[in-house]
């Protein structure tokens, strides 16, 4: 198993629960999220920047 640091840009959602699901879905495209944090909110573009740690299984 390996861990990776990744960044992502996700569309800002009005509902915090929808935003959380959107972020987790984006991170899961790369692997299994261990932890993540919103590091920036761009109100002009209506996006959030996320940094996260994910794991990938080596098969």
N, C-alpha and C positions, 0 to 999 in steps of 0.2 A: 504494500500500500504506500502511496506517495501523497504528500500534501502539496498544494499549490496556492500561492497568493494571486488572486484575480481582482480585476475591477470591472464594473459594469455600469451602464447608464440605463435607467428605467424610467418610464413615463410616470409622472407624479399622479397619484390617485387621491381623490377627496377623502375616501374612507381608509383609515389606517389599516384595517384588516385586509382590504383589497391590495393595498400597497405592499404589505408583508407577503402576501401570496404571490404577487407579481415579482418581487425581489427573489423569493425562494425558487420560483419557477425558472427565472433567468439563471440563477446560480447552478441549479440542477442540470442545466444543459452541459455544464463543464464537469460535474461530478457531484459528490455528496457534500453539501455545505456543513461545516463544523461550526462556524460563527461568521457573522457579517456585521457591518455597521454602515449607516448612511454618513458619508463624509462631506457631502455638499448638496445643497438644494439650489437649482437654477430656476428662479421664478419666471424668467423671461421665456425659457424654452419649455417650462413645465416638466422638468426632469429631475431625478435625484441620482447622485453618483454614489455607488456602493463599492466598498472594499470587503473582500471575504477570503476565508480560508476554506478550501475544499479538499476532499480526498478522492483519489482514484485507485481502484484495485488493479494491480498488474496481473494480467492473465496470460 
